Amino acid sequence: MTTKALDRFFGCVLALGGVGHAVGSYNFYKDQPMSLLWALSGSLAVFLLAAINLLRAGRRGDQALAWISLCGCVAWIGFSACFGLLIGNVLDFRPVINVVVTGILAIFSLRSALRSVRPEA
């Protein structure tokens, strides 16, 4: 598997995590509309971060997009780690999988951001 395919794979995994978050949030908060709204905003954040990463994976020379992607990944890693602290178990599957997948995407983002751009001839 090429690094580009691996990059896209983890972007899709993050998007699927957003679907899981949305479904789980709906099932848990369906009788609490205010909490459901806030939970679904987290799902939207995951979808947007996944979309940015998938777009970055397809735009090799776009360093600005890569830096935006890296910043989003670092922020999501922070949110995921804080969630683990709030539930009292940083080793719970939910924060761990988010930190691992987003950490891998952060590495790909940093690699893209630091890659020198060759002028087109």
Backbone as a chain_set.jsonl record, in Angstrom:
{"seq": "MTTKALDRFFGCVLALGGVGHAVGSYNFYKDQPMSLLWALSGSLAVFLLAAINLLRAGRRGDQALAWISLCGCVAWIGFSACFGLLIGNVLDFRPVINVVVTGILAIFSLRSALRSVRPEA", "coords": {"N": [[0.852, -1.178, 0.0], [0.628, 2.168, -0.889], [1.995, 5.265, 0.442], [0.29, 7.403, -0.014], [-2.161, 6.126, -0.398], [-2.426, 4.966, 2.12], [-2.576, 7.255, 3.686], [-5.022, 8.314, 2.771], [-6.656, 6.198, 3.553], [-6.604, 6.391, 6.399], [-7.81, 8.884, 6.631], [-10.374, 8.214, 5.77], [-11.049, 6.399, 7.776], [-11.198, 8.142, 9.938], [-13.417, 9.656, 9.141], [-15.392, 7.655, 9.193], [-15.363, 7.228, 11.923], [-16.568, 9.585, 12.691], [-19.154, 9.121, 11.776], [-19.865, 7.003, 13.447], [-19.733, 8.372, 15.886], [-21.813, 10.225, 15.555], [-24.087, 8.537, 15.327], [-23.966, 7.162, 17.78], [-24.18, 9.343, 19.521], [-26.742, 10.276, 18.886], [-28.307, 8.07, 19.7], [-27.768, 8.066, 22.449], [-28.4, 10.659, 23.367], [-30.958, 11.308, 22.411], [-33.265, 12.134, 23.723], [-32.527, 14.487, 24.849], [-32.291, 17.358, 23.654], [-30.535, 19.637, 23.698], [-28.033, 18.659, 24.584], [-27.687, 16.767, 22.582], [-27.408, 18.404, 20.32], [-24.893, 19.638, 20.852], [-23.268, 17.36, 20.955], [-23.527, 16.423, 18.339], [-22.265, 18.492, 17.047], [-19.637, 17.915, 17.545], [-19.389, 15.643, 15.978], [-19.652, 16.817, 13.472], [-17.312, 18.349, 13.465], [-15.397, 16.297, 13.32], [-16.028, 15.204, 10.797], [-15.395, 17.394, 9.149], [-12.641, 17.668, 9.68], [-11.748, 15.204, 8.714], [-12.438, 15.543, 6.006], [-10.768, 17.693, 5.291], [-8.293, 16.448, 5.605], [-8.492, 14.39, 3.687], [-8.69, 15.934, 1.378], [-6.201, 17.222, 1.494], [-4.52, 15.021, 1.131], [-4.849, 14.536, -1.537], [-3.804, 16.77, -2.74], [-0.893, 17.439, -3.404], [1.082, 19.567, -3.41], [0.089, 21.593, -1.817], [0.881, 23.395, 0.639], [-0.174, 25.182, 2.515], [-2.729, 24.147, 3.052], [-1.907, 21.759, 4.173], [-0.706, 22.651, 6.567], [-2.954, 23.728, 7.835], [-4.43, 21.382, 8.136], [-2.703, 19.974, 9.852], [-2.822, 21.6, 12.172], [-5.543, 21.278, 12.823], [-5.567, 18.532, 13.356], [-3.839, 18.368, 15.593], [-5.34, 19.852, 17.429], [-7.615, 18.195, 17.606], [-6.489, 15.896, 18.691], [-5.862, 16.904, 21.207], [-8.485, 17.467, 22.185], [-9.519, 14.86, 22.217], [-7.835, 13.58, 24.053], [-8.465, 15.08, 26.344], [-11.146, 14.328, 26.617], [-10.802, 11.651, 27.351], [-9.642, 12.058, 29.861], [-11.798, 13.324, 31.16], [-13.741, 11.303, 31.275], [-12.502, 9.676, 32.956], [-10.787, 7.661, 32.133], [-8.205, 7.366, 30.298], [-7.344, 5.392, 28.66], [-9.508, 4.311, 27.444], [-11.268, 2.946, 24.653], [-12.417, 4.841, 22.874], [-11.163, 7.536, 23.151], [-8.526, 6.687, 22.684], [-8.452, 5.506, 20.074], [-9.123, 7.731, 18.56], [-6.954, 9.451, 19.117], [-4.81, 7.935, 18.097], [-5.461, 7.514, 15.307], [-5.776, 10.19, 14.458], [-3.291, 11.148, 15.166], [-1.636, 9.784, 13.359], [-2.58, 10.937, 10.995], [-1.767, 13.534, 11.522], [0.985, 13.275, 11.351], [1.259, 12.644, 8.611], [0.271, 15.074, 7.649], [2.172, 16.928, 8.602], [4.393, 15.995, 7.226], [3.563, 16.567, 4.612], [3.392, 19.356, 4.808], [6.016, 20.134, 5.197], [7.293, 19.298, 2.964], [9.242, 20.093, 0.184], [8.34, 22.227, -2.449], [8.456, 21.705, -5.84], [9.26, 23.814, -8.511], [7.152, 24.147, -11.334], [8.003, 23.146, -14.604]], "CA": [[0.0, 0.0, 0.0], [1.431, 3.383, -0.974], [1.74, 6.207, 1.542], [-0.892, 8.192, -0.361], [-3.329, 5.275, -0.111], [-2.49, 4.843, 3.578], [-3.044, 8.573, 4.136], [-6.462, 8.365, 2.478], [-7.301, 5.185, 4.387], [-6.812, 6.94, 7.741], [-8.819, 9.934, 6.499], [-11.683, 7.535, 5.722], [-11.297, 5.857, 9.118], [-11.644, 9.266, 10.758], [-14.788, 9.966, 8.727], [-16.246, 6.596, 9.747], [-15.474, 7.527, 13.348], [-17.572, 10.641, 12.801], [-20.463, 8.474, 11.624], [-20.097, 6.293, 14.706], [-20.0, 9.372, 16.926], [-23.142, 10.787, 15.324], [-25.088, 7.519, 15.663], [-23.916, 6.969, 19.226], [-24.703, 10.557, 20.159], [-28.192, 10.287, 18.717], [-28.892, 7.037, 20.558], [-27.599, 8.408, 23.861], [-28.964, 11.965, 23.705], [-32.15, 11.617, 21.612], [-34.271, 12.797, 24.562], [-31.913, 15.695, 25.402], [-31.926, 18.073, 22.424], [-29.386, 20.54, 23.852], [-26.832, 17.817, 24.608], [-27.556, 16.166, 21.253], [-26.859, 19.431, 19.438], [-23.457, 19.778, 21.113], [-22.596, 16.123, 20.565], [-23.461, 16.376, 16.878], [-21.261, 19.459, 16.578], [-18.379, 17.17, 17.559], [-19.392, 14.797, 14.78], [-19.366, 17.709, 12.342], [-15.878, 18.678, 13.519], [-14.658, 15.132, 12.822], [-16.246, 15.132, 9.348], [-14.628, 18.466, 8.507], [-11.22, 17.332, 9.777], [-11.52, 14.108, 7.764], [-12.499, 16.115, 4.654], [-9.533, 18.465, 5.079], [-7.198, 15.499, 5.424], [-8.634, 13.728, 2.385], [-8.343, 16.935, 0.373], [-4.751, 17.402, 1.562], [-3.865, 13.833, 0.569], [-4.925, 14.62, -2.99], [-3.185, 18.017, -3.237], [0.487, 17.244, -2.968], [1.888, 20.762, -3.227], [-0.642, 22.626, -1.074], [1.447, 23.444, 1.984], [-1.087, 25.896, 3.416], [-3.739, 23.17, 3.457], [-1.244, 20.797, 5.054], [-0.562, 23.282, 7.887], [-4.309, 23.783, 8.416], [-4.732, 20.012, 8.522], [-1.895, 19.665, 11.035], [-3.398, 22.317, 13.317], [-6.79, 20.604, 13.163], [-5.23, 17.239, 13.962], [-3.306, 18.606, 16.937], [-6.477, 20.258, 18.26], [-8.473, 17.032, 17.853], [-5.757, 15.048, 19.635], [-6.072, 17.52, 22.517], [-9.874, 17.226, 22.598], [-9.685, 13.428, 22.494], [-7.154, 13.303, 25.322], [-9.287, 15.684, 27.403], [-12.313, 13.466, 26.78], [-10.343, 10.513, 28.146], [-9.5, 12.52, 31.252], [-13.122, 13.616, 31.708], [-14.454, 10.063, 31.585], [-11.716, 8.97, 33.963], [-10.082, 6.519, 31.562], [-7.531, 7.79, 29.069], [-7.1, 4.212, 27.834], [-10.764, 3.887, 26.835], [-11.134, 2.784, 23.204], [-12.833, 6.034, 22.114], [-10.091, 8.518, 23.005], [-7.295, 6.082, 22.149], [-8.534, 5.361, 18.613], [-9.081, 9.083, 17.988], [-5.587, 9.963, 19.216], [-3.944, 7.173, 17.193], [-5.786, 7.82, 13.908], [-5.484, 11.599, 14.189], [-1.833, 11.291, 15.242], [-1.09, 9.339, 12.069], [-2.898, 11.986, 10.013], [-0.918, 14.694, 11.833], [2.316, 12.979, 10.779], [1.139, 12.844, 7.167], [0.099, 16.511, 7.417], [3.472, 17.572, 8.8], [5.226, 15.579, 6.092], [3.12, 17.353, 3.447], [3.684, 20.764, 5.029], [7.459, 20.374, 5.116], [7.783, 18.857, 1.65], [9.574, 21.219, -0.686], [7.559, 22.274, -3.679], [9.283, 21.908, -7.009], [8.605, 24.673, -9.51], [6.78, 23.446, -12.559], [8.773, 23.596, -15.767]], "C": [[0.9, 1.243, 0.0], [1.105, 4.312, 0.194], [0.517, 7.068, 1.255], [-2.171, 7.411, -0.058], [-3.516, 5.114, 1.39], [-3.02, 6.133, 4.201], [-4.556, 8.676, 3.941], [-7.24, 7.364, 3.324], [-7.594, 5.754, 5.779], [-7.774, 8.128, 7.724], [-10.221, 9.347, 6.47], [-12.038, 6.93, 7.074], [-11.794, 6.964, 10.044], [-13.083, 9.645, 10.416], [-15.771, 8.919, 9.254], [-16.416, 6.759, 11.257], [-16.497, 8.622, 13.598], [-18.985, 10.096, 12.671], [-20.822, 7.744, 12.915], [-20.433, 7.244, 15.845], [-21.404, 9.943, 16.779], [-24.236, 9.796, 15.72], [-25.137, 7.298, 17.174], [-24.477, 8.156, 19.987], [-26.215, 10.608, 20.056], [-28.852, 9.275, 19.659], [-28.834, 7.417, 22.037], [-28.369, 9.667, 24.25], [-30.286, 12.28, 22.999], [-33.251, 12.305, 22.419], [-33.747, 14.077, 25.209], [-31.417, 16.567, 24.242], [-30.712, 18.999, 22.565], [-28.076, 19.749, 23.847], [-26.599, 17.171, 23.246], [-26.96, 17.159, 20.263], [-25.353, 19.555, 19.616], [-22.686, 18.529, 20.718], [-22.466, 16.032, 19.043], [-22.501, 17.417, 16.312], [-19.872, 18.824, 16.604], [-18.266, 16.256, 16.354], [-19.067, 15.627, 13.539], [-17.885, 18.077, 12.302], [-15.032, 17.529, 12.976], [-14.81, 15.012, 11.31], [-15.41, 16.191, 8.624], [-13.132, 18.174, 8.543], [-10.877, 16.192, 8.813], [-11.506, 14.644, 6.327], [-11.238, 16.91, 4.339], [-8.364, 17.52, 4.828], [-7.291, 14.769, 4.093], [-8.295, 14.68, 1.24], [-6.832, 17.141, 0.326], [-4.021, 16.238, 0.917], [-3.86, 13.874, -0.959], [-4.259, 15.842, -3.589], [-1.76, 18.105, -2.722], [1.234, 18.54, -2.644], [1.241, 21.847, -2.376], [-0.189, 22.649, 0.381], [0.537, 24.171, 2.964], [-2.171, 24.949, 3.933], [-3.139, 22.145, 4.416], [-1.07, 21.376, 6.468], [-1.914, 23.392, 8.587], [-4.7, 22.4, 8.923], [-3.973, 19.62, 9.79], [-2.469, 20.343, 12.275], [-4.702, 21.672, 13.771], [-6.54, 19.27, 13.853], [-4.723, 17.408, 15.39], [-4.431, 19.003, 17.895], [-7.349, 19.05, 18.593], [-7.8, 16.035, 18.796], [-5.946, 15.586, 21.051], [-7.478, 17.286, 23.042], [-10.083, 15.764, 22.987], [-9.025, 13.046, 23.815], [-7.934, 13.882, 26.499], [-10.543, 14.858, 27.662], [-11.943, 12.248, 27.631], [-10.178, 10.877, 29.611], [-10.863, 12.745, 31.901], [-13.909, 12.354, 32.054], [-13.679, 9.204, 32.583], [-10.96, 7.758, 33.449], [-9.452, 6.925, 30.236], [-7.236, 6.614, 28.146], [-8.385, 3.609, 27.276], [-10.585, 3.869, 25.318], [-11.406, 4.086, 22.448], [-11.738, 7.099, 22.04], [-8.826, 7.935, 22.38], [-7.349, 6.001, 20.624], [-8.491, 6.735, 17.937], [-7.671, 9.647, 18.02], [-4.671, 9.249, 18.222], [-4.201, 7.56, 15.736], [-5.413, 9.263, 13.577], [-3.984, 11.878, 14.292], [-1.162, 10.88, 13.944], [-1.364, 10.389, 10.992], [-2.07, 13.242, 10.26], [0.484, 14.494, 11.265], [2.292, 13.163, 9.263], [1.011, 14.335, 6.829], [1.415, 17.246, 7.552], [4.411, 17.244, 7.648], [4.871, 16.386, 4.842], [3.501, 18.829, 3.591], [5.162, 21.078, 4.84], [8.06, 19.973, 3.791], [8.069, 20.074, 0.792], [8.777, 21.096, -1.981], [8.503, 22.565, -4.833], [8.573, 22.82, -7.992], [8.315, 23.874, -10.77], [7.533, 24.037, -13.743], [7.9, 23.775, -16.972]], "O": [[1.825, 1.344, 0.806], [0.074, 4.166, 0.85], [-0.218, 7.426, 2.175], [-3.137, 7.961, 0.469], [-4.645, 5.125, 1.88], [-3.82, 6.095, 5.135], [-5.279, 9.08, 4.852], [-8.355, 7.65, 3.761], [-8.709, 5.613, 6.282], [-8.482, 8.356, 8.705], [-11.147, 9.899, 7.064], [-13.202, 6.947, 7.474], [-12.706, 6.747, 10.842], [-13.88, 9.925, 11.312], [-16.861, 9.265, 9.709], [-17.478, 6.465, 11.805], [-17.212, 8.593, 14.6], [-19.901, 10.545, 13.361], [-21.943, 7.855, 13.412], [-21.306, 6.962, 16.666], [-22.107, 10.123, 17.773], [-25.206, 10.175, 16.377], [-26.212, 7.254, 17.771], [-25.173, 7.985, 20.988], [-26.897, 10.943, 21.025], [-29.834, 9.589, 20.33], [-29.759, 7.115, 22.791], [-28.931, 9.735, 25.343], [-30.698, 13.44, 22.995], [-34.09, 12.995, 21.84], [-34.437, 14.687, 26.025], [-30.238, 16.512, 23.891], [-29.933, 19.124, 21.619], [-27.119, 20.135, 23.175], [-25.458, 17.04, 22.804], [-26.104, 16.796, 19.457], [-24.614, 19.576, 18.632], [-21.572, 18.624, 20.202], [-21.43, 15.617, 18.523], [-21.978, 17.241, 15.212], [-19.024, 19.156, 15.776], [-17.19, 16.105, 15.775], [-18.308, 15.197, 12.67], [-17.277, 18.111, 11.232], [-14.062, 17.758, 12.254], [-13.832, 14.747, 10.611], [-14.79, 15.902, 7.6], [-12.43, 18.401, 7.558], [-9.829, 16.22, 8.169], [-10.662, 14.246, 5.524], [-10.7, 16.807, 3.237], [-7.541, 17.761, 3.945], [-6.273, 14.552, 3.437], [-7.685, 14.276, 0.251], [-6.248, 17.225, -0.754], [-3.017, 16.435, 0.233], [-2.97, 13.311, -1.597], [-4.153, 15.953, -4.81], [-1.479, 18.77, -1.725], [1.966, 18.578, -1.655], [1.81, 22.929, -2.234], [-0.792, 22.01, 1.243], [0.485, 23.805, 4.138], [-2.489, 24.956, 5.122], [-3.797, 21.717, 5.363], [-1.267, 20.666, 7.454], [-2.009, 23.175, 9.795], [-5.242, 22.268, 10.021], [-4.54, 19.004, 10.692], [-2.586, 19.71, 13.324], [-4.942, 21.536, 14.971], [-7.222, 18.922, 14.818], [-5.132, 16.674, 16.291], [-4.47, 18.544, 19.036], [-7.778, 18.895, 19.736], [-8.472, 15.4, 19.608], [-6.165, 14.816, 21.987], [-7.655, 16.943, 24.211], [-10.752, 15.472, 23.979], [-9.587, 12.282, 24.601], [-8.049, 13.237, 27.541], [-10.956, 14.707, 28.812], [-12.693, 11.863, 28.528], [-10.531, 10.099, 30.496], [-11.062, 12.394, 33.065], [-14.663, 12.343, 33.027], [-14.144, 8.143, 32.999], [-10.534, 6.914, 34.237], [-10.084, 6.839, 29.183], [-6.91, 6.813, 26.976], [-8.362, 2.521, 26.7], [-9.842, 4.68, 24.764], [-10.704, 4.401, 21.487], [-11.409, 7.533, 20.937], [-8.133, 8.621, 21.627], [-6.392, 6.386, 19.953], [-7.894, 6.888, 16.871], [-7.233, 10.262, 17.048], [-3.845, 9.891, 17.573], [-3.266, 7.896, 15.01], [-4.807, 9.529, 12.539], [-3.463, 12.744, 13.589], [-0.232, 11.54, 13.48], [-0.493, 10.696, 10.179], [-1.709, 13.941, 9.313], [1.095, 15.434, 10.758], [3.201, 13.769, 8.695], [1.575, 14.801, 5.839], [1.748, 18.091, 6.72], [5.134, 18.11, 7.157], [5.752, 16.833, 4.108], [3.886, 19.474, 2.616], [5.517, 22.162, 4.375], [9.221, 20.277, 3.52], [7.24, 20.978, 0.683], [8.579, 20.006, -2.518], [9.252, 23.542, -4.811], [7.393, 22.615, -8.277], [9.114, 23.047, -11.209], [7.68, 25.253, -13.869], [8.388, 24.15, -18.038]]}, "num_chains": 1, "name": "protein.A"}
